[in-house]
Amino acid sequence: QVQLVESGGGSVQAGGSLRLSCVASGGTFDSLDIHWSRQAPGKEREFVAAVSWNGAKTYYEESVKGRFSISRDNAKNTVYLQMNSLKPEDTGVYYCHAPRYDSWGQGTQVTVSS
């Protein structure tokens, strides 16, 4: 099993940037693919981005391509989500997820105002 803790959320104006962090403990982090998902008020949770265990492959939901960047530092057991050119529709709770164990963090709130 692995435990995940997100941080870095906050409130920004449209066009601003935030960097989210997901710190893992209790498992073999450097063998795990890690995903970021988000849930907007009144909507279902949706996939945002993913990074392979070694960082060689990344995947993005279409609406965030070119604005968000996922990366990882296995020495620090951390995955990052750099979010630039934020839009109000990016508002939601962002979750870190390790699919192999179906482990989720508690989420971090991102609010983008117009």
C-alpha positions in Angstrom: 0.0 0.0 0.0 1.0 3.6 -0.4 -0.2 6.8 1.3 -0.5 10.0 -0.8 -0.7 13.5 0.5 -1.4 16.5 -1.8 -0.5 20.1 -1.3 -0.1 23.3 -3.2 -3.7 24.2 -3.9 -5.1 27.7 -3.5 -7.0 30.6 -5.1 -5.7 32.4 -8.1 -7.0 34.6 -10.9 -7.5 33.3 -14.4 -4.1 33.2 -16.2 -2.3 32.4 -13.0 -0.2 29.4 -12.1 0.0 26.9 -9.3 2.2 23.9 -8.6 0.7 20.9 -6.9 2.7 18.3 -5.0 1.9 14.7 -4.1 4.2 13.1 -1.6 4.0 9.3 -1.2 5.0 7.1 1.7 4.7 3.5 2.7 5.2 1.8 -0.6 7.6 1.3 -3.6 6.8 4.7 -5.1 9.5 4.5 -7.8 7.7 1.5 -9.4 4.3 3.2 -9.6 2.5 5.1 -12.3 0.8 8.2 -10.7 -2.3 10.0 -11.9 -3.8 13.4 -11.1 -7.6 13.7 -11.2 -10.0 16.5 -10.3 -13.5 16.9 -9.2 -15.5 20.1 -9.9 -18.5 21.0 -7.8 -21.5 18.9 -8.9 -19.5 16.9 -11.4 -17.8 13.5 -11.5 -14.1 13.1 -10.9 -12.1 13.2 -14.1 -8.6 12.3 -15.2 -6.2 15.2 -15.6 -2.7 13.8 -16.1 -0.5 10.8 -15.5 3.2 10.0 -15.4 4.8 6.6 -15.7 6.9 5.0 -13.0 10.2 6.4 -14.4 8.9 9.7 -15.7 9.5 8.7 -19.3 5.8 8.8 -20.4 3.2 11.4 -19.6 -0.4 11.7 -20.5 -2.9 14.6 -20.4 -6.6 15.2 -20.7 -7.2 17.2 -23.8 -8.3 20.4 -22.1 -5.1 20.8 -20.1 -2.6 19.9 -22.9 -0.1 22.7 -23.3 -1.0 24.3 -20.0 -0.3 21.6 -17.4 2.9 19.6 -16.9 3.3 16.5 -14.8 6.7 15.4 -13.5 8.2 13.3 -10.7 11.2 13.1 -8.4 11.6 9.6 -7.2 14.4 10.5 -4.8 11.8 12.7 -3.0 8.8 10.3 -3.5 7.0 13.3 -5.1 4.9 13.9 -8.2 4.3 17.5 -9.3 1.5 19.1 -11.4 2.6 22.4 -12.8 -0.6 24.3 -13.8 -0.2 27.4 -16.0 -2.7 29.7 -17.8 -5.4 28.6 -15.3 -9.0 29.0 -16.3 -12.1 29.1 -14.1 -13.1 25.7 -15.4 -10.0 24.3 -13.8 -11.6 24.9 -10.4 -12.0 21.8 -8.3 -10.5 19.4 -5.8 -7.3 17.8 -7.2 -6.4 14.3 -6.2 -3.3 12.2 -6.5 -3.9 8.5 -7.3 -1.8 5.4 -7.5 -3.9 3.0 -9.7 -1.9 -0.1 -8.8 -3.2 0.1 -5.2 -6.2 2.2 -5.9 -4.8 4.7 -3.3 -6.0 8.2 -3.3 -4.9 11.3 -1.4 -7.3 13.6 0.5 -7.3 16.2 -2.2 -6.3 19.9 -2.5 -8.6 22.7 -3.5 -7.9 24.8 -6.6 -10.0 27.8 -7.2 -9.6 30.0 -10.3 -11.6 33.2 -10.4 -12.3 35.2 -13.6 
